[in-house]
Amino acid sequence: MIRNISKSIVNLNSQKYATKSSFKELVLESKKPVIVDIRPCYYTPSKFLNKDLFEAIKEKNGSIELVTVDFDEEYDLAKYLKIQSFPTVVSFSNGSIVKKHTGPFHNKSQIQEFLNYLETQHNKEF
């Protein structure tokens, strides 16, 4: 379990990057549902995740958070999340994994289904 909480949040271009020490704060303790993008950060997001995912999250007007974990820098965290290939996104609600998606999203409706499922699960918990 990731226990150490610190303020080691790196924010590049308005995107949040989690480290092992900030993961609990950014993801597990978030009041909002969170999508975690796990990938080597030397690749641009558009190479691994469909740009439409980022746009769909933006359209949620802050109701869903997006956090990136650098696979190479945070290997132990990626291992903890059982990440085996890229691209992988993991959705969280109230500290628990809701759903994982490995591979590219093929269309906008697949993205909407993924986000809607996360929101539905998050709302059930209240």
C-alpha positions in Angstrom: 0.0 0.0 0.0 1.2 3.5 -0.7 1.4 5.3 2.6 3.7 8.3 2.3 1.8 11.5 1.5 3.7 14.6 0.4 3.2 17.6 -1.7 5.3 16.3 -4.6 2.8 17.2 -7.3 4.3 18.1 -10.6 2.0 20.1 -12.8 3.2 20.5 -16.4 0.8 22.2 -18.9 -2.0 22.0 -16.4 -1.7 18.2 -16.2 -1.1 16.5 -12.9 1.7 14.0 -12.5 1.6 11.7 -9.5 4.6 10.2 -7.8 4.6 7.3 -5.3 4.5 9.9 -2.5 1.7 12.0 -4.0 -0.5 9.2 -5.4 -2.5 8.8 -2.3 -3.4 12.5 -2.1 -4.1 12.9 -5.8 -5.9 9.7 -6.5 -6.9 7.6 -3.5 -8.1 10.5 -1.4 -9.7 12.5 -4.3 -13.4 13.5 -3.8 -13.8 13.3 -7.6 -13.4 10.3 -9.8 -9.9 10.1 -11.3 -8.5 8.7 -14.5 -4.9 7.6 -14.2 -2.8 7.5 -17.4 0.2 5.2 -16.8 2.9 5.5 -19.5 6.5 6.4 -20.0 6.4 10.2 -19.9 8.9 10.8 -22.7 6.1 9.9 -25.1 3.4 12.5 -25.8 -0.1 11.6 -24.6 -1.4 11.6 -28.2 1.0 8.7 -29.0 -0.6 6.5 -26.4 -4.0 7.8 -25.5 -6.6 8.9 -28.0 -6.8 12.7 -28.0 -10.5 12.2 -27.8 -10.1 10.9 -24.2 -8.4 14.1 -23.1 -11.1 16.2 -24.8 -13.9 14.1 -23.3 -12.4 14.6 -19.8 -12.1 18.4 -20.5 -15.7 18.5 -21.5 -16.6 17.1 -18.0 -15.7 20.6 -16.7 -13.6 19.3 -13.8 -15.9 16.6 -12.6 -13.3 14.0 -13.5 -9.6 14.4 -12.7 -6.8 13.2 -15.0 -3.5 12.2 -13.4 -0.4 10.8 -15.2 2.0 8.4 -13.7 5.5 8.1 -15.4 6.0 4.4 -15.8 9.8 4.6 -15.9 10.1 7.0 -12.9 7.4 5.3 -10.8 7.9 1.7 -11.7 6.9 0.5 -8.2 3.7 2.3 -8.5 3.0 0.9 -11.9 3.8 -2.5 -10.6 1.4 -2.0 -7.6 -1.3 -1.1 -10.2 -0.4 -4.3 -12.2 0.3 -2.4 -15.4 1.7 -4.8 -18.0 1.3 -2.8 -21.3 0.6 0.6 -22.8 -1.5 2.5 -23.2 -3.3 1.8 -19.9 -5.7 4.0 -18.1 -7.2 3.1 -14.7 -10.3 4.8 -13.3 -10.7 5.3 -9.6 -13.5 6.4 -7.3 -13.2 6.9 -3.6 -9.8 5.2 -3.4 -10.8 2.1 -5.3 -10.2 0.9 -8.9 -13.4 1.0 -10.9 -12.1 -0.1 -14.3 -8.9 -0.6 -16.3 -8.6 0.0 -20.1 -5.6 -1.2 -22.0 -5.1 -0.3 -25.6 -6.3 2.7 -27.6 -9.9 3.8 -27.5 -11.4 3.1 -30.9 -14.1 5.7 -31.0 -15.8 8.4 -29.0 -18.7 6.3 -27.9 -16.2 3.8 -26.3 -14.7 6.7 -24.4 -18.1 8.0 -23.3 -19.0 4.5 -22.0 -15.8 4.4 -20.0 -16.3 7.8 -18.4 -20.0 7.3 -17.9 -19.4 4.0 -16.1 -16.9 5.7 -13.8 -19.4 8.5 -13.0 -22.2 6.0 -12.4 -20.0 4.0 -10.0 -18.9 7.2 -8.2 -22.5 8.4 -7.8 -23.6 5.1 -6.5 -21.2 5.4 -3.6 -22.9 8.5 -2.2 
